[in-house]
Amino acid sequence: MAAMTSDRITHRSAAALAVAAALLGSTGCGKVAEKATEKATEKVIENEIGGDVDLNTDGEGGVKIKTDEGTYEADGQGNVKIETEDGTISSSAEMPDGWPDDVPVPDDLKVQMGGSQDTPDGLLLSVQGTSSTPPAEILETLKSALSDWEISAESTMEASGGTVAGAQWTLDGRQVMLSATSGEDGETQVMIAHTAAP
């Protein structure tokens, strides 16, 4: 699989989404107005990025844009999926599908974003959110759970504003990365990523 060209995906998708959101946001009532707006939006996107565009809305905030280079889908609930010949990127406010059972996250993690992306190194799953668990404790929990893995770049630093902890682990082509930072409010920002073996 070719390396993901996220700049191309991001810029084109962002342009398409911005145009689609602006035009679809001004849709009048009724199916005729909705279809007319969809067709007008398709033409604007085609002029912006080139090629053919097929745009469909579900009437509940969801949109699907299909171009010659791939598909962009948003469901109106914060879930986004972009598919191209280079791979797939998806994100939502939930744990990503397929999260490995042997890579724990804090029990009280409030997920702000979960994502998945095809990469040359394998499928990358990531989760970001907040927890009341201190960074050093999150690090120790992962160290215990991943005790058979090779650990590198382990660090814990105290600063005036809080604590920063992180590490990376590898095992049989799999990779895990942790970054946890606490603030003065006692809440910890957590990012954990897992890359499956290719």
C-alpha positions in Angstrom: 0.0 0.0 0.0 1.4 3.4 -0.8 2.2 5.9 2.0 -0.8 7.9 3.1 -0.7 11.4 1.6 -2.6 13.0 4.4 -1.9 16.6 3.2 -3.7 15.8 -0.1 -6.6 14.1 1.8 -6.8 16.8 4.4 -6.7 19.9 2.1 -9.1 18.5 -0.5 -11.5 17.1 2.1 -11.3 20.2 4.1 -12.1 22.3 1.1 -14.9 20.0 0.0 -16.4 19.9 3.6 -16.2 23.7 4.0 -18.0 24.3 0.7 -20.6 21.5 1.4 -21.3 22.7 4.9 -21.7 26.3 3.8 -24.1 25.4 1.0 -25.9 22.7 2.8 -26.4 24.9 5.8 -28.5 27.2 3.7 -30.8 24.5 2.4 -34.4 25.4 2.3 -37.3 23.2 3.3 -38.4 20.3 1.2 -36.9 17.6 -1.0 -36.8 19.7 -4.1 -34.7 22.4 -2.4 -32.5 19.7 -0.8 -31.7 18.0 -4.1 -31.1 21.4 -5.8 -28.7 22.4 -3.1 -26.9 19.0 -3.4 -26.5 19.4 -7.1 -25.2 23.0 -6.8 -22.8 21.9 -4.0 -21.5 19.1 -6.2 -20.7 21.6 -9.0 -18.9 23.9 -6.6 -16.8 21.1 -5.2 -16.1 19.8 -8.8 -14.8 23.2 -9.7 -12.7 23.4 -6.5 -11.0 20.0 -6.7 -11.6 18.8 -10.2 -13.3 15.6 -11.3 -16.7 14.2 -10.7 -18.4 14.6 -7.3 -21.5 12.8 -5.9 -22.9 14.4 -2.8 -25.7 12.9 -0.7 -27.2 14.1 2.6 -29.4 12.2 5.0 -31.5 15.1 6.3 -30.1 14.7 9.8 -26.8 16.4 9.4 -25.0 13.6 7.7 -23.2 14.1 4.4 -21.3 11.8 2.0 -19.1 13.2 -0.7 -17.7 10.8 -3.3 -15.0 12.0 -5.7 -12.6 10.4 -8.2 -10.0 10.2 -5.4 -12.2 8.8 -2.6 -15.1 9.2 -0.2 -15.7 11.6 2.7 -18.5 10.7 5.2 -19.7 12.6 8.2 -22.8 11.5 10.2 -23.6 14.8 12.0 -22.7 13.2 15.3 -18.9 13.9 15.1 -18.0 10.7 13.3 -15.9 11.2 10.2 -14.4 8.7 7.7 -12.2 9.5 4.7 -11.3 6.7 2.2 -8.9 7.0 -0.7 -6.7 4.6 -2.7 -4.0 5.5 -0.2 -6.0 4.2 2.8 -8.6 5.1 5.3 -8.7 7.7 8.1 -11.7 7.7 10.6 -12.4 9.5 13.8 -15.2 9.8 16.4 -15.8 10.6 20.0 -15.6 6.9 20.9 -12.9 4.2 21.3 -11.8 3.1 17.9 -13.1 -0.3 16.7 -10.6 -3.0 17.2 -8.8 -1.5 20.2 -6.6 -4.3 21.5 -7.6 -5.9 24.9 -4.0 -6.0 26.1 -3.5 -2.2 25.9 -5.4 -0.7 28.8 -6.8 2.8 29.0 -7.8 4.5 32.3 -11.2 3.3 33.6 -12.6 6.8 33.8 -11.3 8.0 30.4 -13.7 10.5 28.8 -12.9 9.9 25.1 -12.7 13.1 23.2 -11.5 11.5 20.0 -10.8 8.0 18.8 -9.3 7.4 15.4 -7.9 4.9 13.0 -5.6 5.3 10.0 -3.9 2.9 7.6 -0.2 3.6 7.7 2.9 1.9 6.1 3.7 0.5 9.6 0.2 -1.1 10.0 -3.2 0.0 11.3 -2.8 2.9 13.7 -5.5 3.2 16.4 -5.4 6.2 18.8 -7.5 7.5 21.6 -7.4 11.0 23.2 -9.3 12.1 26.3 -9.3 13.2 29.9 -9.0 11.2 33.1 -8.7 11.9 36.8 -5.8 9.3 37.0 -2.4 11.0 37.4 0.0 10.6 34.5 2.6 8.6 36.5 -0.2 6.1 37.5 -1.3 5.7 33.9 2.3 5.0 32.9 2.8 2.4 35.6 -0.5 0.7 34.6 0.7 0.4 31.0 4.2 -0.7 32.1 2.6 -3.5 34.1 0.2 -4.5 31.3 3.0 -4.4 28.7 5.7 -5.9 30.9 6.7 -8.4 28.1 7.2 -5.5 25.6 10.4 -3.6 25.0 10.0 -0.1 26.5 11.8 3.1 25.3 11.7 6.8 25.7 10.2 6.5 29.2 10.0 9.7 31.1 8.1 11.4 33.9 8.7 15.1 34.5 7.3 17.3 37.2 6.7 20.9 36.3 5.0 23.9 38.0 1.8 23.3 36.1 1.6 19.5 36.5 3.2 16.3 35.5 4.1 14.9 32.1 4.6 11.1 31.6 5.2 9.1 28.4 6.8 6.0 26.9 6.9 3.8 23.8 6.7 0.0 23.7 7.3 -2.5 20.9 6.6 -6.2 20.5 6.6 -8.4 17.4 6.0 -5.4 15.0 3.4 -3.8 17.3 3.9 -0.4 18.8 2.3 1.5 21.7 2.8 5.1 22.6 1.6 7.0 25.7 1.5 10.7 26.4 -0.2 11.9 29.6 -0.1 15.5 31.0 -1.8 16.8 34.1 -2.7 20.4 34.7 -3.4 22.5 37.7 -7.0 21.4 37.6 -6.0 17.8 38.4 -7.4 16.5 35.1 -5.0 14.5 32.9 -4.9 14.8 29.1 -4.2 11.3 27.8 -3.2 10.1 24.3 -2.6 6.4 23.7 -1.8 5.0 20.3 -1.4 1.4 19.1 0.0 0.4 15.7 -0.7 -3.2 14.6 2.0 -5.2 12.9 1.8 -4.8 9.1 
